[in-house]
Amino acid sequence: MASPKPDIVLYTSGTPNGQKASITLEELGLPYEVQNVQISKNVQKEAWYLKINPNGRIPAIVDKTSSDGKPREKRIFESGAMMLYLCERYDPEHKLSYPYDSEEYWEVVEWLVWMQSGLGPMQGQANHFYRYAPEKIQYGINRYQTETKRLYQVLEDRLEYQSKKGPSGPWTVGDKMTIADLASFAWINWAEWAGVEVKEFKHLKVWLDRINARPAIQKGLDVPEPFEMKKKMQSKEGEEEYQKMHSQWVMKGQEADQEKHK
């Protein structure tokens, strides 16, 4: 019996975490419906969405693909969990993954958790203090930009090590691109927004450009709307406009949380 056609709804917005989900779906070639969760309007905190993701963040998916002929609606939130789920359920050929319990499988998990617990949070804080904070606190900027650079160096060293093992890649794990690469890529692709330069990291820059050159990646980056940050950064006016627009909703959301949890 043929497997049922995937019936997946992606709830997302154009952020690094949102892009982690969409580029994974595109690289796996999975059909999916997109629901644009307008975080600038705090839609992610509305009651209907909290039933999907109780943390009130994007992205999330609802997988309505039937299982054993029975209807189902499987909710998955947290981008790292979504990437693991999509590979376990929809990557039997291991395009972006390795067989369960292999050495490479656990290395992918290690690097995915490393990104989720380190790179993403630290670069996110660099974004906040460098771009959004209403007052410039140089300690905060220095602290999180430095930690972001340290983590970039960890991945730079890993890629340099991998480059000595064979002609493929180098990739974070093994001899192919996996979700470990995609997870880190989604954040490092926003490096300039955090005030960090990638070009000083030789292997990381080549790795970043190689992933960016993939058609499925470019398609996924434009979900749910065109990815404009890099274009805006080409001029001072564009950069300031983009920063002002995003600062307004970031601070509005923070004020709402402060009022709720004071």
PEFENCOR-V146875 format. One record per pair of residues at least 12 apart in sequence whose ideal C-beta (glycine too) atoms are under 6 Angstrom apart, sorted by the first residue. I is the first residue (numbers start at 1). GAP is how many residues later the second one is. Records with the same first field share a line. If there is no record, write none. Layout:
# PEFENCOR-V146875
I->GAP + GAP
This chain:
# PEFENCOR-V146875
4->61 + 62
6->24 + 25 + 59
7->57 + 58
8->24 + 53 + 55
9->24 + 53
10->22 + 24 + 51
11->24 + 26 + 49
12->46 + 47 + 212
13->24 + 26 + 45
14->211
16->170 + 171 + 174
17->62
18->40 + 41
19->167 + 202
20->59 + 163 + 166
21->38 + 58 + 61
22->198 + 201
23->159 + 194 + 197
24->59 + 62 + 158
26->190 + 193 + 194
27->69 + 189
28->62 + 63
30->60
34->189 + 190
36->188
37->21
40->209
42->211
44->12 + 14
52->23
53->24
59->20
60->17
61->15 + 21
62->13
80->32 + 36
83->96
96->82 + 83
97->81
104->69 + 70
107->66
108->65 + 70 + 72
111->61 + 69
112->68 + 71
115->68 + 69
118->33
119->32 + 68
120->67
122->22 + 25 + 26
123->25 + 64 + 71
125->19
126->18 + 19 + 22 + 68
127->66 + 67
129->12 + 15
130->64 + 65
131->112
132->115 + 118
145->50 + 51
148->46 + 48
152->49
156->45 + 47 + 48
159->44 + 48
160->43
185->26
188->20
192->41
